[in-house]
Amino acid sequence: MPLLVLKLYALINNPEHDLILGSVDASALCATLMILLGAYSRLGLDELVGYQGMSRFDFTIGIVLYAGSVAFLVLLLIDLVNAYSGVDNTTLFFAFFLVWPCYALVAFTAAWFRQGAEASRYPKYIALAKDLCYAALDVFSKAVFAWHTCSAAFGVQVLGSR
């Protein structure tokens, strides 16, 4: 993710754009922190499942880290939208990274549905639904990014992209 963020800013190729985070490196750090905070809540605390057996401190830390991860995501998206506002055609770029909040929504929804499940095992229907949602989001966002990259590499205009 941090490398992808660096790539997105490199594609702008506008060193004079105003960044909320101050620099491209700070944006990459923001992306790294976003992943680390979300990973601890999701993997380290097992999506907060079995919170009845979890201490109140661990549960509170998990919620705070999830919220911090989403806050970093929103900050990064605002910074990217602001940076790309000066680009001629932003449709493909926005279609690529404005689906990122859907990944967080899928993670939250899976964690919420999992609260009612037995804590010792991961329910198959939740795992399947989450995998299908992530796959659909990946197919959409990666295809849009590849579409833009191919358009730029071969000089072919597709839906106003270049």
C-alpha angles and dihedrals in degrees: 000000000000090000090048090053090050089050092051092053090046089054090058089057092192112124091182097064115118112244122199089212093049100236143026089247090057089052090053089049089050090054091049093050090047091057095043094050093047092045093054092053094041101040106017095047095030094241089304091287116161092025088162088070092039121090117254089242093056092047092049091047090050093052092046092050092048089050091047091051091052091046090055089048092052091046091050092048092049089050092049093047090048092049094047095046090091094054116104098233115022100166097100093042093049091046088055103050104023089073090064093093087060088066089057090046091053091049092049092046092050091048091048094050090044092059090078094048128089109278095220096068138030111243113241095222092055092046092048094047092047092048092049092049093048091047092051091049091047093049092050100044097039092046091052091049091048089048091055093044092051091047091053095042096050097033092237117143113225118180091340094309123136 
